[in-house]
Amino acid sequence: MDIHEVLEYLPHRYPILLVDRVLECVPGQHIVAVKNVTINEPFFQGHFPNHPVMPGVMIVEALAQASAILSFKTLGSKPDPNSVYYFVGIDGMRFKRPVAPGDQVRLEARLQRHIRSVWKFAAQASVDGQVVAEGELMCTVRDL
């Protein structure tokens, strides 16, 4: 999926859109996406100006966005303006190394469980084959 199709599945826009491309998506199973990290990211102005590091919460958000795409692809639907995708839990998230400008973050999520409106994923972010973050995410879609 290129960025145009990603935009069909995520309501996020700049500066919070954190998925640039989907490399692989098997509905009901897993997704592989990428985030290209550039020095122009707005969070680098304050985190940290002399040693820019992508905030861990932004890495988790990128994983959640990839997971959301997998959810919608699994359902065979796209988000509508009357619903929102929320975090309901983050378990065992660990950060292994920093992400810096110039890195391409590989975002992988595997669907573990879908019960009613709650989705659970095993998620992992890596750069150049090295894990930078991993854990479990739980999300839900709610009507507004």
Secondary structure, DSSP 4 states (H G I P E B T S, - for coil): --HHHHHHH----TTT----EEEEEETTTEEEEEEE--TT-GGGGTS-TTS----HHHHHHHHHHHHHHHHHHHHT----TTEEEEEEEEEEEEE-S---TT-EEEEEEEEEEEETTEEEEEEEEEETTEEEEEEEEEEEEEE-
